[in-house]
Amino acid sequence: MEELSIKVNIADRFYPLTIGEHEEETVRKAAKLINDKLKHLQQHFAVKDKQDMLSMISLEIATELLTMKEKASGEDSSVYKELLKMKELLNDVKI
């Protein structure tokens, strides 16, 4: 796996990163997402402190991530239950 040195701009600051080559697109999309959310907050709210806005964005993204993880975990559980039912049905079938 190739490592890549890049710089991403978040809230008018550049951050040097060393990442796997396969991660570049995702990292750049994440930085764009943060900057887009920051721009939205600046346009719609009277918050001037970027630190406050970045904290709000972090909370929003972390909440979305946790919600998605909980949903995925629940889906995994329901899929597992369905597979167990199918296994029981197959065990009941006698050939």
Secondary structure, 3 states (H helix, E strand, C coil): CCEEEEEEEECCEEEEEEEEHHHHHHHHHHHHHHHHHHHHHHHHCCCCCHHHHHHHHHHHHHHHHHHHHHHHHHHHHHHHHHHHHHHHHHHHCCC
